[in-house]
Amino acid sequence: MFLSSTLLVAALSTLLGESSASAVSLSKRWDTTLCTSDTSGVPIPDADNFQLPLENLRQDMCWDLCVGDQATCTTKTKICYDFHGPNLIFTYNAVSGYTYTEADIWLGLSAPASTTPTPQYSTSNGFCTISADQTTVSCNIPYDTIVPGGALLDVLAEMCPNGDREGYVFYLYTNAQLTGASGAVSATGRLSCTDYPACTSYYPNTYWVLTYRCTKCPYTPPPPPPPPTVRYCSVGTAFGYSTSPLSPALNSLVPKPNTCNRWGWYVTPTAAQLSAGIGGPLYVGAGGNVISKATNVGTWSAKSQGTAVSVTYALTGPYYPDQVHVDIGCMPFKKCAPGQYAYSNEKLAGTGMSTFTTPAGALKVPTCSTGIYLIVHAAVDTIETVPTTSQLSTCHAPLAS
């Protein structure tokens, strides 16, 4: 049964014949033992809000344990309680001149039917442990022995059935066995006062009553995702194409060199055309030399000055050169494998450069009686954004090789 503070007092007063207790508002103080990112905004039992309903809902974290005579309770110590992790902890404090031999706790969500109910938590079943010097006892009561077990969030929901409000009412019968100078002696939890704080009379029942409230863990916003990372992924092979002069296909040469059984183009400029400058688009993925299938990734241009010739790549959009290969020579060419070309730069990956020009002196205009050929090739990358650094990037398949 889960009641508000006022209803709780009324219910207990009816049960015990008590009418003088008054409700005290539950103050919201805080203990964050269980508050993690997993329990952000989740109500949990609040160790700073224990109350004793039979004694005017006073707040305390300890209860008297009377050693020997319950009526006078002249020899006594404290049983203190706390929430720690997913557990309700009871500590039997030391009694001068005595050592503990046993301790027991009965805990229920309603009053026990007997004045000496059988305890569920004791030193005999391992829930309670006597210290090495036998002066104290610690009892550990997991939440999932009080309410139905399961995952932590489910157990917390059971312990806080009203959410960010009152929790359960615990009925407790606590006792212990001790040894002193005069031999063995029993100890039991003090009877509850009917007129606290005067305590001139007591309820006859042997149990005492404890309640608590639940408070939501502070909301912890999830950490911002790591900044996105970028990865350069291969788009494929690109060849330069020209309409003036018109580019023949690499595999159109007769006889065809062994390495030229592939798509791609070359150009056969005159010395005058090279001096004036030539160029055209860079195409990726023109399988079968079908331009309609290709992706235009930028432009290329070539220009000679004296005997030197330079080639410039200018990629557009999300495309970047990974490698560049240029071959220039006299017809007929003997090779189409880019790694064997006159100029290569295979260290452009990840530089973020979209343009590149071959260095001065790297390429020379040949003197040819059969005509000049020029092949412009590149390996092209694009940038793919990876949402977080914890995720592996899988590049899309290249368009062409």
C-alpha positions as CSV (number, residue, x, y, z in Angstrom):
1,M,0.0,0.0,0.0
2,F,1.5,3.4,-1.0
3,L,0.1,6.4,0.7
4,S,0.8,10.1,0.9
5,S,2.3,11.5,4.2
6,T,-1.1,12.5,5.5
7,L,-2.8,9.3,4.5
8,L,0.1,7.3,5.9
9,V,-0.3,8.9,9.3
10,A,-4.0,8.4,9.3
11,A,-3.7,4.7,8.4
12,L,-1.1,4.0,11.1
13,S,-3.1,6.0,13.6
14,T,-6.1,3.9,12.9
15,L,-4.1,0.7,13.1
16,L,-2.5,1.6,16.4
17,G,-5.2,3.7,18.0
18,E,-3.1,6.8,17.8
19,S,-4.5,10.2,16.8
20,S,-2.0,12.8,17.8
21,A,0.6,12.3,15.1
22,S,0.8,15.1,12.5
23,A,2.2,15.1,9.0
24,V,5.5,16.7,8.3
25,S,6.4,17.6,4.7
26,L,9.1,15.5,3.2
27,S,12.1,17.7,2.4
28,K,14.0,17.0,-0.8
29,R,17.6,16.3,0.2
30,W,19.7,14.1,-1.9
31,D,22.0,11.0,-2.0
32,T,23.4,10.1,-5.4
33,T,24.8,6.7,-4.8
34,L,22.8,5.1,-7.7
35,C,22.7,8.1,-10.0
36,T,24.5,7.3,-13.2
37,S,23.9,8.0,-16.8
38,D,21.7,4.9,-16.9
39,T,19.4,6.2,-14.1
40,S,19.3,9.8,-15.3
41,G,15.9,11.2,-14.3
42,V,14.9,7.9,-12.6
43,P,13.4,8.0,-9.1
44,I,15.5,6.1,-6.5
45,P,15.2,5.6,-2.8
46,D,16.6,8.7,-1.1
47,A,18.7,7.9,2.0
48,D,18.3,11.5,3.3
49,N,14.6,11.2,3.8
50,F,13.9,8.4,6.2
51,Q,11.0,9.0,8.5
52,L,9.5,7.3,11.5
53,P,5.7,7.4,11.1
54,L,4.8,6.3,14.6
55,E,6.8,9.1,16.1
56,N,5.3,12.1,14.4
57,L,7.1,11.3,11.1
58,R,10.3,12.6,12.6
59,Q,13.4,12.2,10.5
60,D,16.2,10.0,11.8
61,M,18.7,7.5,10.4
62,C,18.9,5.4,13.6
63,W,16.6,3.5,16.0
64,D,17.3,2.4,19.6
65,L,18.2,-1.2,20.4
66,C,17.4,-2.1,24.0
67,V,19.8,-4.6,25.6
68,G,18.1,-6.7,28.3
69,D,15.1,-4.9,29.9
70,Q,12.9,-3.5,27.2
71,A,10.7,-1.6,29.7
72,T,13.5,0.6,31.1
73,C,16.0,0.3,28.1
74,T,18.8,1.6,30.3
75,T,21.4,-0.2,28.3
76,K,21.1,0.5,24.7
77,T,22.8,1.2,21.4
78,K,21.6,2.3,17.9
79,I,20.6,0.4,14.8
80,C,21.3,2.8,12.0
81,Y,20.0,2.4,8.4
82,D,21.0,3.7,5.0
83,F,20.5,3.1,1.3
84,H,23.7,2.2,-0.4
85,G,23.7,1.1,-4.0
86,P,20.7,-1.2,-4.6
87,N,20.7,-2.2,-0.9
88,L,19.1,-1.2,2.4
89,I,21.9,-1.4,5.0
90,F,21.4,-1.8,8.8
91,T,24.3,-1.4,11.2
92,Y,24.1,-2.6,14.8
93,N,26.4,-0.3,16.7
94,A,28.6,-1.3,19.6
95,V,27.4,-1.8,23.2
96,S,30.1,-1.1,25.8
97,G,31.0,-4.3,27.6
98,Y,29.2,-6.6,25.1
99,T,29.9,-8.6,22.0
100,Y,27.4,-9.8,19.4
101,T,26.8,-13.5,18.8
102,E,23.7,-13.1,16.6
103,A,21.5,-10.5,14.8
104,D,18.2,-10.8,13.0
105,I,15.8,-8.6,11.0
106,W,12.3,-9.2,10.0
107,L,11.1,-6.8,7.3
108,G,7.6,-6.6,5.9
109,L,5.3,-4.3,4.0
110,S,2.5,-4.8,6.5
111,A,2.5,-5.5,10.3
112,P,3.7,-9.0,11.3
113,A,1.1,-11.4,12.5
114,S,3.3,-12.5,15.4
115,T,5.1,-10.5,18.1
116,T,8.3,-12.5,17.2
117,P,8.1,-13.1,13.5
118,T,10.7,-15.3,11.8
119,P,13.5,-13.1,10.4
120,Q,14.4,-13.2,6.7
121,Y,17.8,-11.5,7.3
122,S,20.2,-12.9,9.9
123,T,23.7,-13.8,10.8
124,S,22.7,-17.4,10.2
125,N,21.8,-17.0,6.5
126,G,24.6,-14.5,5.6
127,F,22.6,-11.3,5.2
128,C,24.0,-10.1,8.5
129,T,27.7,-10.2,9.3
130,I,29.3,-9.8,12.8
131,S,32.6,-7.7,12.8
132,A,35.9,-9.5,13.5
133,D,35.9,-8.0,17.0
134,Q,32.2,-8.9,17.5
135,T,31.4,-5.3,18.5
136,T,29.1,-4.4,15.5
137,V,26.9,-6.1,13.0
138,S,26.1,-5.1,9.4
139,C,23.1,-6.4,7.6
140,N,22.8,-6.0,3.8
141,I,19.2,-6.3,2.4
142,P,19.2,-6.1,-1.4
143,Y,16.2,-4.3,-2.9
144,D,15.3,-7.4,-5.0
145,T,14.6,-9.3,-1.8
146,I,12.1,-6.7,-0.7
147,V,10.4,-6.2,-4.1
148,P,10.4,-8.4,-7.3
149,G,13.8,-8.7,-8.8
150,G,15.0,-8.1,-12.3
151,A,17.0,-5.5,-14.1
152,L,18.1,-2.5,-12.0
153,L,15.6,-0.1,-13.5
154,D,12.8,-2.5,-12.9
155,V,13.8,-3.0,-9.3
156,L,14.0,0.8,-8.8
157,A,10.6,1.2,-10.3
158,E,9.3,-1.4,-7.7
159,M,11.0,0.4,-4.8
160,C,9.6,3.7,-6.0
161,P,6.0,2.8,-7.0
162,N,4.8,6.4,-6.7
163,G,7.7,7.8,-8.7
164,D,9.3,11.0,-7.2
165,R,7.3,10.7,-4.0
166,E,6.7,8.5,-1.0
167,G,8.0,4.9,-1.1
168,Y,7.0,1.9,0.9
169,V,6.2,1.7,4.6
170,F,8.6,-0.9,6.2
171,Y,7.6,-2.8,9.3
172,L,10.6,-3.9,11.2
173,Y,11.3,-6.4,14.0
174,T,15.0,-6.2,15.0
175,N,16.8,-8.3,17.7
176,A,20.2,-9.5,18.6
177,Q,22.0,-11.8,21.0
178,L,25.0,-10.5,22.9
179,T,27.4,-11.8,25.6
180,G,28.5,-9.6,28.5
181,A,30.2,-10.0,31.8
182,S,27.0,-11.6,33.2
183,G,26.5,-14.0,30.3
184,A,24.1,-14.0,27.3
185,V,21.5,-11.4,26.9
186,S,18.9,-10.5,24.3
187,A,18.3,-7.2,22.6
188,T,15.3,-5.9,20.7
189,G,14.3,-2.7,18.9
190,R,12.9,-0.1,21.2
191,L,9.1,0.2,21.4
192,S,7.7,3.2,19.6
193,C,6.6,6.3,21.6
194,T,3.0,7.2,21.5
195,D,3.8,10.8,22.4
196,Y,7.2,11.5,20.9
197,P,9.2,13.5,21.9
198,A,8.0,13.2,25.5
199,C,7.9,9.3,25.3
200,T,5.9,8.8,28.5
201,S,4.1,5.9,26.9
202,Y,4.7,3.3,24.2
203,Y,2.9,1.2,21.7
204,P,2.6,-2.4,22.7
205,N,3.7,-3.8,19.3
206,T,7.2,-5.2,19.1
207,Y,7.8,-3.8,15.6
208,W,8.8,-0.3,14.6
209,V,7.9,1.5,11.4
210,L,10.2,3.2,8.8
211,T,9.3,5.0,5.6
212,Y,11.2,6.9,3.0
213,R,10.7,8.9,-0.2
214,C,12.1,8.6,-3.6
215,T,13.8,11.4,-5.5
216,K,14.6,11.6,-9.2
217,C,18.3,11.4,-10.1
218,P,19.4,14.6,-11.7
219,Y,18.9,14.5,-15.4
220,T,22.2,14.0,-17.2
221,P,22.1,14.9,-20.8
222,P,23.9,12.5,-23.0
223,P,27.4,13.6,-24.0
224,P,27.6,15.3,-27.4
225,P,28.7,12.9,-30.1
226,P,32.3,13.1,-31.1
227,P,32.8,15.4,-34.0
228,P,32.4,13.7,-37.3
229,T,35.5,12.4,-38.9
230,V,36.2,12.2,-42.6
231,R,37.8,9.4,-44.6
232,Y,39.1,9.6,-48.1
233,C,37.5,6.8,-50.1
234,S,38.4,5.7,-53.6
235,V,36.0,6.7,-56.4
236,G,38.1,4.9,-59.0
237,T,40.4,5.5,-62.0
238,A,40.1,8.7,-64.1
239,F,41.4,9.4,-67.6
240,G,41.7,12.7,-69.3
241,Y,39.5,13.1,-72.4
242,S,39.7,15.7,-75.2
243,T,37.6,16.7,-78.1
244,S,40.3,18.8,-79.8
245,P,42.3,17.0,-80.6
246,L,39.9,14.0,-80.3
247,S,41.0,11.3,-77.9
248,P,41.2,7.8,-79.2
249,A,40.6,4.9,-76.9
250,L,43.7,3.1,-75.4
251,N,42.5,-0.2,-76.6
252,S,42.1,1.1,-80.2
253,L,45.8,1.0,-81.0
254,V,46.8,-1.7,-83.5
255,P,48.7,-3.7,-82.6
256,K,47.5,-3.3,-79.0
257,P,50.1,-3.4,-76.2
258,N,49.5,-6.1,-73.6
259,T,48.7,-3.6,-70.8
260,C,46.2,-1.7,-72.9
261,N,43.2,-4.1,-72.8
262,R,41.2,-1.6,-70.8
263,W,39.1,1.5,-71.0
264,G,40.7,5.0,-71.2
265,W,42.0,7.5,-73.7
266,Y,45.1,9.2,-75.0
267,V,45.5,12.3,-77.1
268,T,47.9,13.0,-80.0
269,P,48.6,16.8,-79.9
270,T,50.8,18.6,-82.3
271,A,53.7,20.7,-80.9
272,A,51.7,23.8,-81.8
273,Q,48.6,22.5,-79.9
274,L,50.7,21.7,-76.9
275,S,52.2,25.2,-77.0
276,A,48.7,26.8,-77.2
277,G,47.4,24.5,-74.5
278,I,45.0,21.6,-74.6
279,G,42.6,20.0,-72.1
280,G,39.3,18.5,-71.3
281,P,37.2,16.6,-68.7
282,L,38.4,13.9,-66.3
283,Y,36.1,10.9,-66.4
284,V,35.8,8.1,-63.9
285,G,34.0,4.9,-64.7
286,A,33.6,5.1,-68.5
287,G,33.5,1.3,-68.9
288,G,33.8,0.4,-72.5
289,N,34.8,4.0,-73.2
290,V,31.1,5.0,-73.0
291,I,31.2,8.5,-71.7
292,S,27.5,8.5,-70.9
293,K,28.3,5.9,-68.1
294,A,31.1,8.1,-66.7
295,T,31.3,10.5,-63.8
296,N,32.9,13.9,-64.6
297,V,35.2,14.6,-61.6
298,G,37.0,17.7,-63.0
299,T,39.3,18.9,-65.8
300,W,42.8,18.5,-67.0
301,S,45.0,20.8,-69.0
302,A,48.5,20.5,-70.6
303,K,50.7,23.3,-71.9
304,S,54.3,23.3,-73.1
305,Q,56.8,26.1,-72.8
306,G,59.9,25.4,-74.8
307,T,60.8,21.8,-74.3
308,A,59.0,21.5,-70.9
309,V,55.4,20.5,-70.5
310,S,53.2,20.8,-67.5
311,V,49.9,19.0,-66.8
312,T,47.3,20.4,-64.3
313,Y,44.5,18.5,-62.7
314,A,41.5,20.5,-61.3
315,L,39.0,18.3,-59.6
316,T,35.6,19.6,-58.6
317,G,32.9,18.9,-56.1
318,P,33.7,16.2,-53.5
319,Y,36.6,14.8,-55.5
320,Y,40.3,14.9,-54.8
321,P,43.4,13.4,-56.5
322,D,44.9,10.4,-54.7
323,Q,47.5,9.6,-57.3
324,V,48.4,11.2,-60.7
325,H,50.2,9.6,-63.6
326,V,51.2,11.2,-66.8
327,D,52.9,9.6,-69.8
328,I,54.2,11.5,-72.9
329,G,56.2,10.1,-75.7
330,C,56.3,9.2,-79.4
331,M,53.7,7.1,-81.1
332,P,53.0,4.3,-80.9
333,F,52.9,4.0,-77.1
334,K,54.0,0.7,-75.6
335,K,52.4,0.7,-72.2
336,C,49.1,1.6,-70.5
337,A,49.9,0.6,-66.9
338,P,50.0,4.0,-65.0
339,G,52.8,2.9,-62.7
340,Q,55.1,2.8,-65.7
341,Y,54.3,6.3,-66.9
342,A,56.9,9.1,-67.3
343,Y,55.6,10.9,-64.2
344,S,53.9,9.6,-61.1
345,N,52.9,11.1,-57.7
346,E,51.3,8.6,-55.4
347,K,51.4,10.6,-52.2
348,L,48.4,12.9,-52.6
349,A,45.9,10.8,-50.6
350,G,44.3,12.8,-47.8
351,T,46.0,16.1,-48.5
352,G,42.7,17.8,-49.3
353,M,44.1,19.3,-52.5
354,S,41.7,19.6,-55.4
355,T,44.3,20.8,-57.9
356,F,47.7,19.6,-58.8
357,T,50.3,20.6,-61.4
358,T,53.2,18.4,-62.3
359,P,56.5,20.0,-61.2
360,A,58.7,22.0,-63.6
361,G,61.0,19.8,-65.5
362,A,59.2,16.6,-64.8
363,L,57.9,16.2,-68.3
364,K,59.6,17.0,-71.6
365,V,58.1,17.5,-75.1
366,P,59.6,14.7,-77.2
367,T,61.0,15.1,-80.7
368,C,59.0,12.6,-82.7
369,S,58.7,11.7,-86.4
370,T,55.6,9.6,-85.6
371,G,53.7,12.1,-83.6
372,I,53.3,12.8,-79.8
373,Y,51.0,10.9,-77.5
374,L,49.9,12.1,-74.0
375,I,48.0,10.0,-71.4
376,V,46.6,11.7,-68.3
377,H,45.5,9.4,-65.5
378,A,44.5,9.8,-61.9
379,A,43.3,7.8,-59.0
380,V,40.4,9.8,-57.5
381,D,39.0,9.9,-53.9
382,T,36.0,11.4,-52.4
383,I,35.3,12.3,-48.8
384,E,32.9,10.2,-46.7
385,T,31.8,11.5,-43.3
386,V,31.8,9.0,-40.4
387,P,29.2,10.1,-37.8
388,T,31.4,9.2,-34.7
389,T,34.9,8.1,-34.2
390,S,33.6,4.9,-32.6
391,Q,32.2,3.7,-35.9
392,L,34.2,2.1,-38.6
393,S,34.0,3.7,-42.0
394,T,33.1,1.4,-44.8
395,C,33.8,3.0,-48.1
396,H,31.5,2.5,-51.0
397,A,32.8,0.4,-53.9
398,P,34.9,2.4,-56.4
399,L,33.1,3.3,-59.7
400,A,36.0,2.0,-61.8
401,S,39.5,0.7,-61.7
